[in-house]
């Protein structure tokens, strides 16, 4: 085969991007590239250039945002002459907690213009560059750092001591990327059982990697989160993929051209980028028990089972699947132990959790007001509680006041009335029953899989 026909590797793309600016980089380093080192890093040092270029623009955040300690060590920032800096900007809003104080701002990400950073204690510049690389059907941006060979130890210590705090995770779907604002477990209101079955298990899983390998156990994990819509399943997955160093992949099971090959490709890519989180939403709709009355995915059940069983899955892969009603799932998905290590219910919140949710949104509410709001919002999902709070904010804005109990009760009543008019009873306000599907054992069909 003619070597010129071989596809360019990731290393070829990186060297090509650096050679494009060879003379400028060498002048900034003070040495030739033959005496330099190229480091692939997770630290997005290019973000340090954003305030220099957008000095008078209100920033809601940088993705990622460098730590303040790292910024304080910068003596200078330089760019290649005669070239405009490229920044990806997304309009957003910044809030101090009061609706009336929200202001327009920008979330930004540096793109492909090299940045020469000069740090105190380092003789030559440290050149950071984002390099686009085609990875299957998507483009991945890798950051590289070029520094002098005789200063590489100092630069690596700098990167280790003052790491960049990642503000967003990237969820990759075939042909596209979606940046997900990072979230933490403390941001959520969850039952203690959910925290134990998901949070504690997920975090300890990575800490037990050596234990898994010593016992020759597959280093994989699977979670099935089920319950009525709007009760935190997606929010929990957002926290899971916010774990530092996690790659994340998903697939639209109902895409017109999506088939077994796409599912295989997704797991292959996840394996290459492990540790990785594979997200599969609404699998009860894609693989229903009653296939005759439900729309079907072109992905076969057997391909899904092979992926969940680990036949096509390497170590370091975590699968997080969601379902509104797991009893509607094809029983084969739940029948075999090990396909999902944790099956966790997300029911509508009880009164204590509803009060806790309103308290997190508005700490100024009294305990009596919180109890009253919680009592009025019985059978509401978390999504409806948030919707009620937003509606209460509109009422408060129109009245020129803060959000209080009166506005909350009015909003809750309005939402409940609108649900009744749409044909749902008050017990169905949360888009489902308040009980977490008591017949799940029937769906498992006498298997040994334990719920939770």
Buried (B, 14 or more C-beta within 10 A) or exposed (E): EEEEEEEEEBEEBBBEBBEBBEEBBBEBBEBEBEEBBBBEBEBBBBBBBBBBBBEEEEBBBBBBBBBEEBEEBBEEBBBBEEEEBEBEEEEBEBEEEEEEEEEEBBBBBBEBBBBBBBBEEBEBBBBBBBBEBEBBEBEBBBBBBBBBEEBBEBBBEBBEEBBBBBBBBBBBBBEEBEBBEBBEBEEBBBBEEBBBBBBEBBEEBBEEEEEBEEEEEBBBBBBBBBBBBBBBBBBBBBBBBBBEEBBBBBBBBBBEEBBBEBBBBBBBBBBEBBBBBBBBBBBBBBBBBEEEEBEBBBBBBEBBBBBBBBEBBBBBBBBBBBBBBBBBBBBBBBBBEEBBBBBBBBBBBEBEBBBBBBBEBBEEBEEEBBBBBBEBBBBBBBBBBBBBBEBBBEBBBEEEEBBBBBBBBBBBEBBBEEBEEEEBEEEBBBBBBBEBBEEBBEBBEEBEBEBE
